[in-house]
Amino acid sequence: MLRSIWVYLVIILSLSLSGCGNRIVDKQQVNKEEKIIIKFSHVVEENTPKGLAAIRFARLISERSKGSIEVQIFPDSQLFKDGEEFEAIRRGDVQMIAPATSKVSQLFPQWQIWDLPYLFSDLEGVHQIMDGSLGKRLMEQLKEKNLYGLAMWDNGFKHLTNNKHPIIQPSDFKGLKFRVMSPGILQEQFNYFEAKAIFLPFNDVYDALNEGQVEGQENTISNIYTKKFSQVQKYLTLSQHGFLGYAVIINLEFWNQLPDNARELIENTMEEVTFWERDIARELNKQQLEEIKKLNSVSIYSLDEEERRKWQGQFRFAYTKFEKENGSEFLNEVKKWNEGQEIK
Ligand code: LMR
């Protein structure tokens, strides 16, 4: 209870300090010539783990640099939507983005490791793998496209919503049309069970669900709640079938041109905000599930441990496909890490 109150206070404080989430620098303190501006674009609402962490990062950087570094945040696809962000950072229209790892996999297919259904049994495990050698090697790949990975944030596990019928097992996907955030494994996981999977940008999903272009989608509670998918979907299956994480990325050329002390400040602050983001992700997803329950308009089915184990078995084909296309190095590492662990 105390923790919930604390989280709400932090959210309110973060939102009020940020104004619209854009300019938060005291211009009196800075010399215009020396000021470093970092435009940070992302696609989700402010009241989400990514949205709040971006605000916190901007505020701390402004305070600690005494206004000489200004991080301007453009949330909710205001500036660029999915599919435009990578091009925008390449052109230098923005300097920072934080796309879902699934979207990074369009550039680097091995990033699909994060999409494999039921590969990760709990978030502690995901974080350890992200921060360990596997995560670092994936981040290193970004440099090939003039990108530098500052951190990996998370938004917890994904669940399924649709407006046709309850989904109790994967065979219930049959005949439904689902939105996915990326082609590849995410599409396959539905196609395999004779469902259609349509790849759409995040900010088109509400309309697509509302107008019947798609009947279902997979996402975290935080995205389902803040984007109001819960208002246009009848069934929610708490499946925890996949993980949604983010790569926080900065343009490499821009990064290399920053003074050493600016880079040090950004990296240290990012590390601190990353721990905070992971905590807030867990809390927000819990709280926002309670908000969805209060709506009373969504019928919720929660898979138990045994059902999740069965689903995991039925999704094995995705692991084989990943291995065939991306080699076994990464998958074997995660499997080794998982040895002896049960699905939670
Ligand atoms: C989605 O497209 O559903 C998510 O990747 C959005 C996000 O950034 O959380």
Residues whose N, C-alpha, C, O or C-beta is under 5 A from the ligand:
A	BS01	LMR	V43 V44 A98 A100 M181 F202
